[in-house]
Amino acid sequence: MIDDREVYISGNLTQASDKLLKADELYKQYEEQLKSAKANAQTIVAQSEKEAKDTVALEISQARTDATKLIERTNKELEAQKSIALEKLETQVDELSQLIKEKLLGKEVVL
């Protein structure tokens, strides 16, 4: 009976040892998978950051282009309005000059 008990205990110790080895092996696999997952996550984060920066840079570039076009268009419109205003002013100056001459010299002399 003692021999049976020793065989039983020995068998249990062997099984426990095998299970411990298997657990160690599984733990090592888990550690490797965890390292791989962390590396993948870091790669994904870095790629996402790069994509976000690229997107922001593109949007900033587009906004600058749009702003430049708007400024150019506004400047053209202002130049056009300035030209129209100067033409009107010249016409008014000519008319006022004519009126001043007429008042100073008389209508008959100016004609």
Summary of the structure (lengths in Angstrom):
residues: 111
radius of gyration: 46.6
end to end distance: 149.6
largest distance: 153.3
contacts: 215
relative contact order: 0.03
helix: 97%
strand: 0%
